[in-house]
Amino acid sequence: MVDLMLAGHSHGGQIRLPGVTHFFLPDMGRKYIHGLFDLHGMQLYVNRGLGTVHLPFRFLCRPEITLLTLRRA
């Protein structure tokens, strides 16, 4: 069993409107947009990344560089 999966970035939606939605997600990035998720005991972390898709800017979706510290159980 895998305990932790680190996923490629999704741009976090790149443009986010409060209470509405996120825009410009990659096709495979619509379910797990950004952050840490528990998938039946496995931890999945999806990073927002630094770049953009389609439009050269972000709105209410800060770029992200993640630093993880792994420790034995």
C-alpha positions as CSV (number, residue, x, y, z in Angstrom):
1,M,0.0,0.0,0.0
2,V,1.1,3.5,-0.7
3,D,0.9,6.0,2.2
4,L,1.5,9.2,0.3
5,M,1.1,10.3,-3.3
6,L,2.5,13.6,-4.5
7,A,0.6,14.8,-7.6
8,G,1.6,17.2,-10.3
9,H,0.2,20.7,-10.1
10,S,-3.3,21.8,-11.2
11,H,-2.7,25.5,-11.2
12,G,-5.4,25.6,-8.5
13,G,-7.9,26.9,-10.9
14,Q,-5.7,29.9,-11.7
15,I,-8.7,32.3,-11.5
16,R,-11.0,31.9,-8.5
17,L,-14.2,33.9,-7.8
18,P,-15.5,33.8,-4.2
19,G,-18.6,31.6,-4.0
20,V,-18.6,30.8,-7.7
21,T,-15.9,28.5,-8.9
22,H,-12.4,28.0,-10.3
23,F,-11.4,28.3,-14.0
24,F,-8.7,27.0,-16.3
25,L,-8.1,23.5,-14.7
26,P,-6.3,20.8,-16.6
27,D,-8.6,18.0,-17.7
28,M,-7.3,15.6,-15.1
29,G,-7.3,18.2,-12.3
30,R,-11.0,18.9,-11.8
31,K,-11.6,16.6,-8.8
32,Y,-8.5,17.3,-6.7
33,I,-7.7,21.0,-7.3
34,H,-5.2,21.7,-4.6
35,G,-4.3,20.6,-1.1
36,L,-4.2,17.4,1.0
37,F,-6.8,14.7,0.5
38,D,-7.4,11.4,2.3
39,L,-8.2,8.6,-0.2
40,H,-9.2,5.6,1.8
41,G,-6.1,5.8,4.1
42,M,-3.7,7.2,1.5
43,Q,-2.7,10.8,1.6
44,L,-2.7,12.7,-1.7
45,Y,-1.2,16.1,-2.0
46,V,-1.8,18.3,-5.1
47,N,0.3,21.4,-5.5
48,R,-1.1,24.6,-7.2
49,G,2.2,25.2,-9.0
50,L,3.8,28.4,-10.2
51,G,2.6,28.9,-13.8
52,T,-0.6,29.6,-15.7
53,V,-2.6,28.0,-18.5
54,H,-4.3,29.9,-21.4
55,L,-4.1,33.3,-19.7
56,P,-0.8,34.7,-18.3
57,F,-2.1,35.7,-14.9
58,R,-3.8,34.4,-11.7
59,F,-6.6,35.9,-9.6
60,L,-7.2,34.9,-6.0
61,C,-5.1,31.8,-6.5
62,R,-1.6,32.3,-5.3
63,P,1.3,30.3,-6.8
64,E,2.7,27.6,-4.5
65,I,6.0,26.0,-3.7
66,T,5.5,23.2,-1.2
67,L,8.0,22.0,1.3
68,L,7.1,18.7,2.9
69,T,8.9,17.1,5.8
70,L,8.5,13.3,5.9
71,R,8.9,11.4,9.2
72,R,8.6,7.8,10.1
73,A,5.4,6.7,12.0
